[in-house]
């Protein structure tokens, strides 16, 4: 095996390790979000909802705006579905989606192992 062939495998292994670490971090962040929502007595504290209107979207950083607009177009989607539309890594989209949930712009609903994200409409519907 030549030196160039050996180098070709190493970057792939490094990128795979980074992806695994990002996924573990994302799982930990999701646990932290759930812990923040509940106090010691188990009472859930609702996050203040903020409407996702044009002015709000314009005030967001570009990376969050792209994710938020994709969710609005999709209606309800997983991080994997959003990542396919934005051409960004699933772990990255998952982090952005969870950030938008924390900020009160999106809602998150779990169905088994999958987490679905959506923006609540003004009339209270998804």
PyMOL commands that set and color helices and strands:
alter all, ss='L'
color gray80, all
select helices_A, chain A and resi 3-37+54-59+62-74+79-86+90-102
alter helices_A, ss='H'
color red, helices_A
select strands_A, chain A and resi 76-77+107-111+114-118
alter strands_A, ss='S'
color yellow, strands_A
deselect
rebuild
show_as cartoon
